Amino acid sequence: MKLASILGILAFLIGVPSVLVILLSKPNLRRPLLSLLAFSTCYVKKPMYMEVFFSPYRGVDRGFGVTVPDLLFFGFFLWIILGRSKDRIIWWPYNTILWQLLIAISVLSLMSSSVAYYGLFTLHKFIRGYILYWVIVNLVREKEDVAAVVSGVMGAVIFQSGVVIWDKYITHKVVNRSIGSFPHPNSLAMYVDLITPMILAVVLAGGFSKKATNMAMLAILGGLVCIIFTKSRASLVIMGASLGLVTGLSILLKPSGKKIAIALVGFLLVDIMGVIAAPKIIERFQKAPEASEATRVYFNQAARAMANDKRFGAGLNSFSWTITNTDYYWYVYSEERDTVKDEDEFRDSRMGQSRLGTAHHIYYLFAAETGWAGMIIFIMFLARYYLHNVVLLFRTKNEYYQAILLGLLVGFSTLHLQGLLEWIFRQTQVFFLFCVLSGLMVATGNIAKGSYRKN
């Protein structure tokens, strides 16, 4: 066993009990730790991230991860199980059955997988994700708990914008596209797109204190900076549409002169930033490599073929291995196959390795790895959260909770749209954030229902 694996195991065995001890001895630190949990989803990066039994694999997951969020939510999990939260435990939170079905179909996919070991990496993450979701639903019981989560993710956006500016203008480490503390520019963009609509919705509803409003405006501005500097074409369009949609729906739900004034000032600032950044943005659209778009199409074709050929897919987290080591490889290099003299030599060449990777379509990726049944379960899993969010939004009368739910609804919309172009949902940072925000949505609905009955 490598030293990194030993350190990862020790970090978990020491870190989780330490969090539990803090919660038992200092219960007043519960909300700051909850806020830290939400914030820490943005920094799943070494040395704060350790892959136990790491494998140099080109797929989504490369080992059993130990992260700062793990230490926190497993500590909270034990604290709740021990009954120290003093609230009735919600053992089966909303959508648990579809969580279980998603995990079950993932296990079935491993039965015939050529690299089932790789699938265990992602299965491990799915189980951790459910525990994180379970913890958030059980922790968020009052308005102050909601505010703690919002503050955490708001701090994450501000932190990432600081990293982006530092890398670009201070250290000059970033030459072209900013990545923050993420593995890819699109990952940073999607993470930010999930959060900023909620922050804007709460600002428009007047849900922050004066000091917190200033921080919220800084977070929105920082989010725009992150998106612009990632030069992610889809995220640029989605960010603009999401902020406009939040503003329009907020005004439509509860019109006020203050909201209209904030909207006008906001649009003016966005226009100014747009004019400044326009040359780089236009250049990004004009010079986007056509080969990248073609590769997406090839990956999708290969993914559909895997789903058609195998009832439960090629196996969870095995798309990259399957595309590299089987005849599905030629879906990606269909044009070159007729001209290749030695197939093995071509596979080992630089050109023959250049297009390998993971399907850039989250729904087809699930189909390829878990079969069409897996993709359907995954879509049902997302859709049930989405519809629940819509129902809660229109049933909730409290403007603060309504703003939270509106922002989450639009944020989730950006994730689902981006899923047609990327597999980012499966990246640990975005996946953990999704679990936190899904838990926040369900918990907010529970709080709003309780407040409505009490009133």
N, C-alpha and C positions, 0 to 999 in steps of 0.2 A: 504494500500500500504506500502511495506517495505521501510526502509531507503535507501537501496541500489538502489531501483527503482527510488526513488525521486532524489537521487544524480546523477543517470544516466541521467534523464531527464534534471536536472539543468545543468549538464556538457554540454549537447548538446545545450541547449538554450543560455548558456553563451559563450561556446567555438566557435560555428559557427560565431556569430556576431563579436567575437573578431578577428578571422582570417580575416573576411571581412574588418574590420576597419584597420588592419595592411596592407592589400593589397591596400586599398584606400589611406592610409596616407604614406605608404612607398612602392611604386611600384617596387623599386629596390630589394626588398626582395622576389619577385615572384619566382625566380629560387632557392634560398636557401629553400623556403617553398616547392617547387616542389620536391627538393631533399629529404627534410624531409618527405614528403608524401610517397615517394618510400621506404625510410628507415623504416618508422613506421609500414609497413606491417609485419615486423618481430617480433613486440612486441605487439601482441594482447593478453595481459595478465593482470590480476588484479595487482595493482589498476588502470592500464591504460585501462582496459576493464571492462565495467559494463553491466550486463545482466538485462534489465528492465523486470519486471514480470517474474523473473527466475522460472523455473520448474525443479525439480530434476528428469530429464528424461535421459534415457541412450542412446538416439538417437544423431544425429549429432548436432542439434541446440537446446538450452535449454532456450532461451529467446530472446528478441529483443535487440541486442547488440548495445552499444555505444562505439566506439573505437577512438583512436587518428586519424587514417586515416579518419574516418567519419567527425570529426571536420574540418580537412583540406580540404577534397574534397568537402564537402558541402559549405564551405567558398569560395573556388575557383568557385564552380558552381554559386553561387549568384553573384560573381564578374564578371564572364563571361556574365551571363544573363543581368546584368546591363550595359553591353557594355564597361566596363572599360579596357578590354584587347586590344581594338582598332583593333582587327582582325575580319574578317568575321566569324560569328559563323557557325560551321558545325552542323546543327540541326540533321541530320540523318547519323551518321557515318557508316562506312562499317559494315555489318552484323547486322544492327539494326532489320531487319525483323525477323531473326532467334532468336535474343534476345527476341523479343516480343512473338514469337511462344513458346519459352521455358517458359516464364512467363505465357502465356495463358494456356498451357497444365498443368502447375503446379496448376493453379486456378481450372481447370476442375477436377483434381485429388482430390481436397479438397471437391468437391460436395458430394461424397459418403464416405469420410473418417470418421472413427470412432473418430479420434482425430484431426479434422481440425484445432483446435487452435495451435497444435504443428506445423502444416504445415505453418502457418502464420509466424513463426520464420524464416523458410528458404526462404519463398517468400519475406519477408522483406529484407533478405540478397541478394537475386537475384536482386531486384530492386536497392538496394544500389550499387551492383557490376556494374550494367549497368551505373549508374550515375558516378561512379569512372572511368569507361572506357571512357565515353563521355567526362569527364573533361580532361583526359590525351590526347585524340585525339585533343581537342580544345586548350590545353595549349602548346603542343610540336609543335612548328612552325619553329624552327631554330636549327642549329647544337648544339648551347649552351644549348638548352632545352633538347636535346637528352643526352648530356653529364651530365646534372643535374640529370636525372633519373638514368643513369648508375652509377654515383657517389653514389646515394642514395642506390641502391641495393648492390653495392660493399661494402659500409659501413656496410650494414646489415650483410653480410657474415663475415666481419672482427669482428663485434660486437659479433656475435654468436660463432665464434671460441674462442673469449676471454671468453665468458660465459662458454663454454665447458671446457676450460683449468682451469678456476677459480674453477669451481665446482669439477673438478677431482683431481687437484693437490694442491689447496689452502684450500678449505673448506672440501674436501673429501665427498661432499654431494652425488656424483654419485659413486655408487659401481660397477655397471655393464655397462649399456648402457646410453650414454649421450643424453640429450634431449634439451639442450640449454634453451631457454625461450618458448619452444613448449610443447604441452601436451603429445607428444609421440616421441620416437626416429625416427620413419619412417617419421613423419611430418617434422622434422628438415632436414632429409636427402633429402626429395623431394623438399623442399624449396631451399636448396643449389644447388641441381642438376639442377634446373631451371635457375639459375643465372650464375654459373661458366663457362658454354660453351661460353656465350656471352663475358664475361671478357677475356677469353683466345683468342677468335677470334679477339677482338680489339687489344690485345697485339701483336698478330702475324701480324696484319695489320699496326702496328706502329701508332695506332690512339690515344695513350695517350702521354702526355708530359712526360718528364723524371721523375718528381716527382710522377705523377699519375701512371706511369708504375710500380714504386716501390710499390705503394699501391695496384695496380692490382695483382702483383705477390704475395703480402702478402695475398690478398683475395683468390687467387687460392690455395695457401698453406693452408690457414685457412679452405677453403672449404673441402680440402682433409682430414684435421684433424677432422672436424665435421663428415664427412661420415665414416671415420675409427672408430671413437669413438662411433658412433651410433650402429655399428655392424649390420647394416641393410644389409642383404645378397643381396637383389635385387638392392639396391642403390649402393653398392660397385661395382657390375658388370656394372650397368648403368653408373656410374660416369666414370669408366675406358673407357668404350666404347664411351661415349659422348666426352670426351676430345681427344681420339684418332681420332674420326670421324671429329671433328672440325679441328684438326691439318691437317689431310689428305686432307680434302676438301679445306681448306685455301691455302695449298700449290698447290693443283691441279688447283684452280681458278686463282691464281696469284703466280707462283713459284718465290722464291727468296732465296739467300744464307742465309739471316738473319733469315728467317722463319725456314729453316732447322736447323740452329744452335740453335735457341730457342727450337725447338722440341727435339733435341738431349739432350740438358741440362735438359729440362723438364722431358723427359723419364728417365734420369739418377736419378733425384731427386725422381721421383715416384717409381723407382725400389728400391732406398735406403729406402724410407718410407715403401714400401711393405715388404721388408726383415725384418725391425724392427717390423712391425705389424703382420707379417705372422702367428706367433703362435696363437695369439688371434683370427685372422680371420678364420684360419683353425678350431680352437676349436668351433667357432660360427657355422660354417657349420656342423660340426660333431655332436654337441649337440643340434641342433635346435629341439624343441619338435614336434613330429609327430602329436600330438593332435591339434596343431595350424593349420597345413596344412589340417587336416581332417575337422576342423570347417569351414574353408573357403569353402570347397566343400559342406558342409551341408547348409551354408548360401546361396550359389549360387543356390542350388536345391530349397530352399524355395523361393528365389527371382523369379526364373522362374515360380514356381507354382502360385505365386501371380499375375504375369503378365498374365499368361494363364487364370486365374480365373476372373480377373477384367479388364474391358476394359481400364479404366484409372488408374489402379493400386490401391494399398491400401491407397494411399494418401501421398502427399509430407511430408517427415520427419516422417513417421509413421512406417517404417520397424521394428524398435526395439520394438515399442508398439505391433505391429501385431504379431511378432514372440513370444512375451512374453504372450500375452493374448488370443490367438486363437489357433486353431488346427494346424496351421503352425509350432507351437512350436515343434511338433514331427518330423519334418524334421531334426531338429538339434539333437534330441535324439531318432532317429529311432531304434538304436540298443538296447536302454534301455527299450523301450516301452513294449516289450513282457515280460520283467521280473519284471516290476513295479506292485506292488499290489494296492497301493493307489496313483492315478495320482496327486491328489491335494497336497498330502503330498510331493511327489517327486518334484513337481514344486516349492514348498516353501523351499526345502532343499538347502544346499550349492552346492551340485552337480548339482541340477536342475536349478541353476542360473548361473553356471560357464561358460556356452557357449553362453550366451545371449549377444547381441550387434548389430552391423550394418554389413551389407553385405560387404565383403572385395573384391568388384569388382564394380567399379564406374558405369559401363554400366548396369550391372544387378541390381544395386541399383536403378538407374533411371527407369528401366523396372518394378521393384517391386512396386515403389511408384507412377509412372505416366503412367504405361502400356507400351506395346511395342511401341506405337506411340510416347510416351515421350522419350524412349531410342533412337528411330530413329531421332527425332528432335535434341536431344542432340549430337548425332554423327555427324549429318549434321552441327550443330553449330560449333563443333570443326573442322570438316573437311574443312569447308569453310575458316576459319582462316588459317588452315595449308596450303591449296592450294594457298591462296593469298600470304602467306609467300614465298612459292616456286617460284611463278611467279615474285614477287618483287625482290627476290634474283638474279635471272638470268637476269632481266631487268636493274637492277641498275648498273651503271658504276662507281660511286664514291666508292673508296675502303673502306672508313670509314663506310658509310651506308651499304655497302655490308657485312662488318664484323658484324655489329649489327644484320642484318637480318640472317646471317649464324648462329650466336650464338643463336638467338631466335629460329630458326628452330630446331636446335638440342636440345635446352632446352625444347621446346614443345614436341619433340619426347620422351624425358624422362618422361614427365608428362603422356602422353598417354599410354606409356608402363607400367608405374607404376599403371595406372588405372585398369589394368587387375588383379592386386593383392591387391589393396587398394581402399578406398573411400576418400583418402586424398584431392582430388580436392575440396570436399565440406567443408573442414575445412577453417575457416575464413582467416587465414594467407595465405595459398596457393591460395585460391580463389581470394583474393584481389591482390596477386602478379600476378596471371594469368591475371586479369583485367588490371593491370598496364602495363604488358609486351605486352598484346594484343594491348592496346592503343598505346604503343611505336612502335610496329611493323607497325600498320596502319599509324601512324603519320610519321614515318621514310620513308615509301613508298611515302607519299604525299610530303614530303620535297625533296626526291630524284627526283621525277617526275618534281617538280618545278625547281630544279637546272639544270636538264637535258635540259628542254626547254629553260631556261635562257642562258645556255652555247651555 
